[in-house]
Amino acid sequence: MKDSQDPMVAQKRHRAVTAVFGIFLLGLAAAVIASSDSSTRLPAALAAVALAVLGVDALVSAVRGRRAWVSRLGPLP
């Protein structure tokens, strides 16, 4: 099934929640960077980059009406 045919992606509410979650992930990435100290700078930067990439993808997916990478992870145990 193509993303454009997915009923969950077509709903405006789902797209809005995906966009808000993307903004949350970007804010979380900024918080990870802000709270890191000199001994955890590299791991914090790697985690922040991963969170930022997922956040940007969620925002772009919400605008374009396709499934985000985050939505393809589940269901997790």
Rosetta silent file (secondary structure, phi, psi, omega in degrees, C-alpha in Angstrom):
SEQUENCE: MKDSQDPMVAQKRHRAVTAVFGIFLLGLAAAVIASSDSSTRLPAALAAVALAVLGVDALVSAVRGRRAWVSRLGPLP
SCORE:     score description
SCORE:     0.000 S_00000001
   1 L     0.000  127.754  177.487    0.000    0.000    0.000 S_00000001
   2 L   -71.220  157.426 -179.547    1.381    3.368   -0.969 S_00000001
   3 H   -61.701  -35.364 -178.082    1.554    6.085    1.653 S_00000001
   4 H   -68.790  -19.539  178.996   -1.006    8.199   -0.174 S_00000001
   5 H   -94.532   -6.966 -179.889   -3.497    5.318    0.112 S_00000001
   6 L   -71.264  121.413 -177.182   -2.894    4.780    3.842 S_00000001
   7 H   -65.548  -28.652  179.665   -6.041    5.970    5.673 S_00000001
   8 H   -69.012  -36.213 -179.284   -4.082    7.031    8.768 S_00000001
   9 H   -72.063  -31.816 -177.215   -1.869    9.387    6.782 S_00000001
  10 H   -71.581  -22.560 -178.108   -4.843   10.979    5.058 S_00000001
  11 L   -74.518  133.899 -179.018   -6.440   12.058    8.352 S_00000001
  12 H   -65.490  -34.326 -179.417   -5.642   15.622    9.360 S_00000001
  13 H   -64.844  -41.882  178.660   -5.543   14.684   13.029 S_00000001
  14 H   -63.820  -39.998  178.814   -2.866   12.064   12.409 S_00000001
  15 H   -66.682  -37.572  178.870   -0.809   14.548   10.438 S_00000001
  16 H   -67.306  -42.217  178.416   -1.119   17.142   13.201 S_00000001
  17 H   -64.369  -39.779  177.878   -0.031   14.657   15.875 S_00000001
  18 H   -63.245  -41.088  178.766    2.922   13.634   13.720 S_00000001
  19 H   -65.828  -42.708  178.907    3.956   17.277   13.318 S_00000001
  20 H   -64.616  -39.764  178.188    3.672   17.954   17.057 S_00000001
  21 H   -65.684  -36.239  175.861    5.706   14.828   17.799 S_00000001
  22 H   -63.396  -41.347  176.821    8.355   16.018   15.325 S_00000001
  23 H   -64.919  -39.748  177.359    8.568   19.362   17.113 S_00000001
  24 H   -60.514  -44.420  179.961    8.828   17.492   20.420 S_00000001
  25 H   -64.087  -37.707  177.240   11.727   15.399   19.088 S_00000001
  26 H   -66.306  -40.374  176.150   13.535   18.533   17.891 S_00000001
  27 H   -65.388  -38.137  177.287   13.075   20.134   21.300 S_00000001
  28 H   -65.104  -38.319  176.637   14.321   16.975   22.966 S_00000001
  29 H   -62.464  -41.426  178.036   17.415   17.044   20.750 S_00000001
  30 H   -66.188  -38.122  178.931   18.106   20.614   21.830 S_00000001
  31 H   -67.303  -36.051  177.830   17.607   19.660   25.484 S_00000001
  32 H   -64.162  -43.667  178.400   20.048   16.764   25.158 S_00000001
  33 H   -65.510  -42.706 -177.406   22.703   19.095   23.761 S_00000001
  34 H   -67.444  -30.540 -176.139   22.010   21.756   26.393 S_00000001
  35 H   -93.245   -0.178 -178.989   22.222   19.306   29.287 S_00000001
  36 L   -82.386  151.908  175.232   25.431   17.573   28.224 S_00000001
  37 L  -115.021 -173.708 -173.347   28.746   18.293   29.865 S_00000001
  38 H   -65.147  -28.639 -178.068   32.308   17.856   28.646 S_00000001
  39 H   -81.610  -19.398 -179.212   32.478   14.152   29.530 S_00000001
  40 H  -116.770   20.545 -174.768   29.266   13.268   27.665 S_00000001
  41 H   -63.296  -47.383 -176.931   29.563   15.664   24.723 S_00000001
  42 H   -68.230  -50.007  177.448   30.086   13.059   21.963 S_00000001
  43 H   -61.154  -37.090  178.774   27.362   10.561   23.021 S_00000001
  44 H   -66.319  -39.188  178.797   24.957   13.447   23.609 S_00000001
  45 H   -65.463  -40.397  178.897   25.722   14.880   20.173 S_00000001
  46 H   -66.081  -42.198  177.917   25.097   11.504   18.506 S_00000001
  47 H   -65.539  -39.911 -179.791   21.807   11.067   20.363 S_00000001
  48 H   -66.046  -38.164  178.033   20.770   14.626   19.519 S_00000001
  49 H   -64.729  -42.856  178.891   21.513   14.093   15.824 S_00000001
  50 H   -62.733  -44.225  178.996   19.408   10.914   15.800 S_00000001
  51 H   -65.243  -40.051 -179.931   16.521   12.672   17.550 S_00000001
  52 H   -66.296  -40.264  178.700   16.778   15.681   15.241 S_00000001
  53 H   -62.673  -44.707  178.071   16.747   13.506   12.115 S_00000001
  54 H   -65.023  -37.011  178.585   13.622   11.689   13.333 S_00000001
  55 H   -66.650  -44.884  179.062   12.008   15.012   14.244 S_00000001
  56 H   -64.817  -40.756  178.267   12.689   16.614   10.883 S_00000001
  57 H   -62.873  -39.942  178.648   11.434   13.503    9.098 S_00000001
  58 H   -63.724  -41.480  178.333    8.222   13.574   11.153 S_00000001
  59 H   -65.023  -46.468 -179.843    7.635   17.228   10.255 S_00000001
  60 H   -64.131  -39.458  178.831    8.340   16.694    6.565 S_00000001
  61 H   -64.948  -38.264  178.471    6.151   13.594    6.546 S_00000001
  62 H   -65.517  -38.886  179.790    3.273   15.490    8.130 S_00000001
  63 H   -70.173  -42.070 -176.689    3.518   18.215    5.503 S_00000001
  64 H   -83.707  -12.911  178.775    3.823   15.793    2.592 S_00000001
  65 L    76.654   39.427  177.037    1.195   13.364    3.898 S_00000001
  66 L  -126.928  169.323 -178.646    3.341   10.255    4.119 S_00000001
  67 L   -74.659  137.721  178.245    4.283    7.908    6.950 S_00000001
  68 L   -82.754  159.578  177.850    7.157    9.022    9.158 S_00000001
  69 L   -60.740  -36.263 -178.857   10.077    6.766   10.053 S_00000001
  70 H   -62.067  -37.111 -178.687    8.961    6.862   13.686 S_00000001
  71 H   -73.239  -15.747 -179.957    5.583    5.372   12.764 S_00000001
  72 H   -90.346   -2.048 -178.093    7.309    2.478   10.999 S_00000001
  73 L   -78.929  -29.366 -169.802    9.171    1.359   14.147 S_00000001
  74 L   -90.706  175.166   -3.991    6.277   -0.283   15.987 S_00000001
  75 L   -80.719  138.800  179.867    4.890   -2.241   17.484 S_00000001
  76 L   -96.608  153.260 -178.651    7.728   -2.677   19.897 S_00000001
  77 L   -68.489    0.000    0.000    7.720   -5.316   22.661 S_00000001
